[in-house]
């Protein structure tokens, strides 16, 4: 099991409870020595607390996993979502590309296209900025470690100065019942500004996010024009987006029989 996948498995298994080293070794197939090293790494990131013989979860609602762990999750689905989203974009359009690992996959599918793109993440800016065909803009100000996004003030200001054809949004959760939500108040303000500056608003999210809710609401379904998600999304949820006037586009989801944790 890859290190990033093992870390994600440990975090999700522990949750807010307590598990021992032996149980985690059985779960991941790694040695006890490796698990102890993993627990030390994860404690250093503030994602759990080591105790005698194991670890206890410290995660709270709204906690955000490190970028490397999030980037390793649902890789094939994210690439499929990126390709489908890119197919909805016309050459010469101006875009605002939200932060997040799914939107970084969108950036990979937009490489070398003649576009003007305000990137809210330096990850996507580096991907797109390597081509002379793409004009890339980034917010100024301080950059947050790990996520490599500018502070909320700089990002909001950059979005307010933009008049974009399309906003490509991410969300930590997109429940039809609770709306589009994210883990921090600051990120919610950034997403509100992104939505306000664009003529068309596209949300890109794996199916698992349609069943979640997070702490800070930034929009309702009716504020979207399009949803790009995977074809394993429950039909009842898709129907709720459609009833709200959202055009739904389905990319290929996990192979039949595959499972993922929530």
N, C-alpha and C positions, 0 to 999 in steps of 0.2 A: 504494500500500500504506500503510495506517495506520501511524502511528509505533509504537504498541504492538505491532502485528503484525510490523513490520519489526525491532524490537528482539528479539522472540522468535525470529524467523527467524535473525537474526545469532547469537544465543546458541546455538541448536541446531546451526547449521551449523559453528560454530567448535568446539564441544565442548571437548575438551582438546588440540586441535591448533592449527594456525596458518593463517590465511587473509589474503589481501591485499585492499586496498580495492577494486581493480578486480573481483576475483571476487565480492565481496559486493555491489558495485553491479550486476553482471550478475544475480546471484541475486534481488535485491529490486526491480530496476528503478529504483532511486534514483540520484541523481548521486553522484559521488565526494565532493563537498563535504558532501552530506547524510550519507553514510556516515561521514565523518570526525567529524562532529558527533555522530552516534549512538555511535561508539566512545568518544568523550570522555564522553558521558553514562553509558554502561555501565561504563566504567572507574571513574567516580566512585562507582558503586554496588558496586564490587568484583566485577563479574561477568566481567571480562576484563582483559587487560593490553595496552595499545597498544605496538606495536613498529614499527620503521621499515617503512613501506609497508602496514601492516595491524594485526592483533591476534592474540594467542594466548589460548587459553582457560585459565582458572584454576579452572573449576568442579570440585568434588569430589563424590563420592557423598554425597547428603544436602543439597547446596546448595539453597537456596530462592530462587525468583525473586521479584522485587518484586510487590506486590499488583496494581498496575495491569496488569502483563503477564499475571499469572495470571487476572485478572478478564476479560480480553479473549479468553481461550481457550475454545473450545467453547460460545459464548454460547447458541446455540439449544438445544443438548442440555441445558445447565444449567437453562434456563428450563423445559424439558419435565420434567426431573427434579424441579424445584421444585414444579411443578403436581401431579405424580403423588404426591410425598411428602405434600403438603398434603392430598390426598384421603384419606390414611390416618389423619389426625388428626381426632379428634372435638372439637366445641366443649366448652369448660369444662375441658379437660385441662390438666395441667401438663407443661411440656416443658423439656428442656435442649437448647439449640441450639449445637452445636460451632462453632468458628471455621472459616473457609475460604470461598472464593468460591462454591462450589456450595451451601453452606448459606446464604449470603447470598441466593441465588436462591430457596431454600426460604422464607426470611423474606419475600421479596416476594410469594410465593403465599399466605402466612399473614396478610397485612395485613388489619386490621380484624376479625379473628376474636376471639371471646371466649375468651382463653387466658391462662395464666400462663406466662411464658417466661423462663428464665435464659439470657441471651445471653453467650456467651464472646467475642464480638467486638462492638466498638462500631459497626461497620458495620451488623450485623443489628439491634442495639439501636435505632439511629436509624430504620431502616426500620419496625420494629414499634412503636416508642414514639410515633409520630405519631397513633396511634388511641387514643381513650379506652376502647375495648373491650378492649384488650390490656394486661395488667399485665406490665411488663418489669422484670427484675432484672439487674443487672450486678455482676460481682466488683469488689471495691475494689482499691486499690493502684495501683502504677505501670502505665502503658500503654506497650506497645512501639510505637515508631514504625513507620509503614508498615502493619503488620498490624493495629494498633489492638486488640490483645488484652492482657488483664491478665497480670501475672507469673504464673508457675506456682503459686507459693504461694497467691496470692489466688484463683486459679481453682479449684485443688484444694479449698481451704477452702469456697468457695461451693458446689461440687458436693456436698461431704460434708454440708452443711447442708440439702440439697434432697432431697425424696422425690418423684420425678417419675413421671408415668405413662409418658412416652416420652423416650428420648434419641435425638436425631438427630445422627449422627456423620459426620465426614468422615475420609478417610485419604489420605495421599500415595500409598499403594500398598495393594492388597488381593489379593495373590496367593494362590490356594488352597493353594499349596505352602508358602509362607512366612508366611502369616497377614497380619494388618492391621499395617501399619508406617507410621512417620512419620519426618520428617527430624531431629527433635531429641529428646533425652531428656526435656526439660521438657514438650514437647507430648505425648509418650507418657504421662507421669504425669497430665496433665490428662484425656486420653481415658480412662484407666483409672478415674479418679474419676467421670467422667461415666457410664460404663457401670455402675458399682457402685451408682449412686443411682436407677436407673430400672427400672421393671418390664418395659418393652419397649425393645429396642435396634434402631434402624434405621440401616443404613449407606447413604449416598447417594454414588454414585461413577460417573463416566463409564466406559465400557467399557475405555478405554486403561489405567485404573488397575488393572484386574484382571490385567494382564500384567506389572506392575512389582513391584519390591521396594525398600524403603528401609532405613534404618539401625536404627531402634528399633521393636521389636515390642511392641504393646500388647494384642493379642487374637488369638484364633483364630476360624475360621469358626463353630465350635460356640458361641461366645459371642454370636452375633447371633440375632435373631429374623427380621429382614427385610433384604433387599438391594434397593435401588432403583437400577437401572442402565439403560443404553440397549440397544435391541434389536439392535445390531450386536455385542454381546458374543459371543464364541465359545461354541457350545453345550456344548462339553466343559467349559468353566469354569463355566457355569451349572449343569451337572449336579453338579459337585463341591460347590457351595454347597447345592444341593437335598439331596444325600446327607448333608450335615452337619446337616440339619434346618432350613435357612434358607428362608423363603418369598421367592421372587424376583418382583419386579415390574418390567416392562420398559416404558420410555418410548421414544419415537421417537428413533432415532439419526441419524447423518449420512445425507444422501440417497445413494442408490446411486451409486457411482462416486467419491464424495468420499473423500479420504484425509487422514490426519493423521499427524504425526510422533510417535514414541514419546518 
